[in-house]
Structure formats: C-alpha cells, structure tokens
Amino acid sequence: MSSSAASAPVRNALRRFHRNQRGSSAVEFALVAPMFLALLFAIIETALVFFAGQVLETGVQDTGRRLYTSQATSQTDFRQALCDRVSLIVPCSSSLCVDVRSYPPGAPISLSNPIDESGKYTPDCVYQPPTTLDQTVVVRAFYPWPLLVTGLGYNIANIGGGSSTSQKLLAATAAFRPQ
C-alpha cells in the first residue's frame, strides 16, 4: 500500500472537518469567554473598590463633624458612629483604622504614610480629639480591601506586592478648622 493511498482517508476527513460549520460558535465562545469574564470581573472589582472608597470618604467626612458638635464623647462613640455609616460595605472590624489628630492653630500638620517602602501596611492610628475649638482636626480612616481578581493579571493592589493576599488600602481624610 502506497503512502498516498494511506493518506487519502486522512485528507478526506480533514476536508470534511474544514467544511463542517457545526459547533464553530461554541469553539469561538470558548476561546473568547475566559478573556471576557476576566475583564468583566476586573470591572466589577474596580467598581466595588471605588464604591467602598467613596462610602468610607463620606463616612469620615460626616463623622468628623461630630467632633466639633461634641456628639462624639469618646473614641468608642466616634468609632461606632463611623461604623454605623460605613458598615453597608466596609466591615467594622479591627482592620478599620481610625486616626484622629488635633493640631494647635498655626502648627504644621504632618501625616505619616501607612504603607512603608516595602509595601507593608503599618498603621499608626491614634485618637486625639480637639481640646479647644480653635484646633485643626484631621480625621483619617484606613481599611485594607481584599482583592480577588489580581490572579488574572489585573492588579490594583498597593499592599502585598502582587502576592496572593494582595489588598488595596482604602484611605479617607477629612480636615476641620474653625472659621
């Protein structure tokens, strides 16, 4: 049997396979679906991060005003008031760092970065409410938001350096000074 006679059935099968269009949509979808789903999940995660950041920002702004109206009488009251405002999307756990600092009039305000040079999150949160109404008060809150889609090549993390436990640090700041 010659090699051309043996390869004839193979060529016929390839010709039939090439002409057959059944299932081509399923194959095309299988090729495109992973990229489409990765993009969809990245968009959803980005939207959640921005939404959570906005909720935290609004909560810090609204809760910070309580310091000047003397509605927040203690650190526990202040933290609870913030938790009541942000608990819809940001869990009020020990990971939520609330930093309140007061500065005398005319004093320079220096704020530390909670992320060090190596990308590690090291919060330094204190509660130092104003003792007089002429002080400038800076209220900050930090929450490390866990990221899920970073394993698909999309990484917006600023904590963790691309490891499997990558997180995005949500930060909100409000400053108040009497007029």
C-alpha positions in Angstrom: 0.0 0.0 0.0 1.5 3.3 -1.0 1.7 6.3 1.3 -0.6 8.4 -0.9 -3.3 5.8 -0.8 -3.0 5.6 3.0 -3.2 9.4 3.4 -6.3 9.8 1.2 -8.7 9.0 4.1 -6.9 11.4 6.3 -7.2 14.1 3.6 -10.9 13.4 3.1 -11.5 13.6 6.8 -9.7 16.9 7.1 -11.7 18.3 4.1 -15.0 17.3 5.7 -13.8 18.8 9.0 -12.9 22.1 7.3 -16.3 22.3 5.6 -18.3 21.4 8.6 -19.5 24.6 10.4 -21.4 22.9 13.3 -20.1 23.9 16.7 -17.9 26.7 15.4 -19.8 29.3 17.6 -19.2 27.2 20.7 -15.5 26.9 19.9 -15.2 30.7 19.2 -17.0 31.4 22.5 -14.7 29.0 24.4 -11.8 31.0 23.0 -13.2 34.4 23.9 -15.1 33.6 27.2 -12.1 33.5 29.6 -10.9 36.9 28.5 -14.4 38.4 28.6 -15.1 37.0 32.0 -11.7 38.2 33.3 -12.4 41.7 32.0 -15.9 41.6 33.5 -14.7 40.6 36.9 -11.9 43.2 36.8 -14.6 45.9 36.0 -16.8 44.7 38.9 -13.9 44.6 41.4 -12.7 48.1 40.4 -16.3 49.4 40.8 -16.5 47.8 44.2 -13.2 49.3 45.3 -14.3 52.8 44.2 -17.7 52.5 45.8 -16.2 51.3 49.1 -13.7 54.2 49.0 -16.5 56.7 48.5 -18.5 55.2 51.3 -15.5 55.4 53.6 -14.8 59.0 52.5 -18.4 60.1 53.1 -18.4 58.3 56.5 -15.2 60.0 57.6 -16.5 63.4 56.5 -19.8 63.1 58.3 -18.4 61.5 61.4 -15.6 64.0 61.7 -18.1 66.8 62.1 -19.3 65.2 65.3 -16.1 66.2 67.0 -17.0 69.9 66.8 -20.5 69.4 67.8 -19.4 67.3 70.8 -21.6 64.4 69.8 -18.6 62.0 69.9 -17.7 62.0 73.5 -15.2 59.1 73.4 -13.1 57.0 71.0 -15.7 54.2 71.2 -18.5 56.6 70.4 -16.6 58.1 67.4 -15.7 54.7 66.0 -19.2 53.4 66.4 -20.6 56.4 64.6 -18.2 55.8 61.8 -19.0 52.1 61.7 -22.7 52.9 61.6 -22.1 55.0 58.4 -19.8 52.6 56.6 -20.9 49.1 57.7 -23.0 48.7 54.5 -19.9 47.8 52.5 -16.8 48.2 54.8 -16.9 45.8 57.7 -16.3 47.4 61.1 -13.5 45.1 62.2 -10.1 45.5 63.8 -8.8 46.1 60.3 -10.6 49.5 60.1 -8.1 52.0 61.5 -9.5 55.4 62.7 -6.9 58.1 63.2 -7.9 61.4 64.8 -5.2 64.1 65.4 -5.6 67.7 66.7 -3.1 70.5 65.9 -2.8 73.9 67.6 -3.6 76.9 65.4 -0.7 77.7 63.0 1.1 74.4 63.7 2.3 72.4 60.7 0.4 69.3 60.0 2.4 66.2 59.3 0.7 62.9 58.3 2.5 59.6 58.1 2.1 57.2 55.2 0.6 53.9 56.5 2.4 52.0 53.7 6.1 51.7 54.1 8.8 51.5 51.4 8.5 47.7 51.1 4.7 47.9 50.6 3.8 46.7 54.0 0.8 48.3 55.8 1.8 49.5 59.2 -1.0 51.8 60.6 -0.3 54.3 63.3 -3.7 55.3 64.4 -4.4 57.4 67.5 -7.4 59.2 68.9 -6.5 62.7 69.8 -9.7 64.8 69.8 -9.6 68.6 70.0 -9.4 70.1 73.4 -10.3 73.6 72.3 -12.4 74.8 69.4 -9.6 76.7 67.7 -7.6 73.5 66.9 -7.3 71.9 63.4 -8.5 68.3 63.4 -7.5 65.7 60.8 -9.6 62.6 60.7 -8.3 59.7 58.7 -9.6 56.1 58.2 -7.8 53.2 56.6 -9.2 49.8 55.5 -7.2 47.1 53.6 -9.7 45.9 51.0 -9.1 42.3 49.8 -8.7 41.9 46.1 -9.8 38.7 44.2 -9.1 39.3 40.5 -5.4 40.0 40.9 -4.6 36.4 40.0 -6.0 37.1 36.5 -3.3 39.6 35.6 -5.2 42.7 36.7 -3.7 44.2 39.8 -4.7 47.5 41.5 -3.1 46.5 44.9 -1.0 48.8 46.8 -0.4 46.4 49.7 1.1 43.0 49.4 3.1 43.5 46.2 1.3 41.1 43.9 1.1 38.1 46.2 -2.0 36.0 46.6 -3.1 38.2 49.5 -3.0 41.5 47.6 -5.0 44.3 49.0 -6.0 47.8 48.1 -5.7 50.3 51.0 -8.8 52.4 51.1 -8.0 55.8 52.8 -10.3 58.7 53.6 -9.3 62.0 55.1 -11.2 65.0 56.4 -9.7 68.1 57.9 -11.7 70.6 60.0 -10.6 74.1 61.2 -12.9 76.6 62.8 -13.5 79.8 60.8 
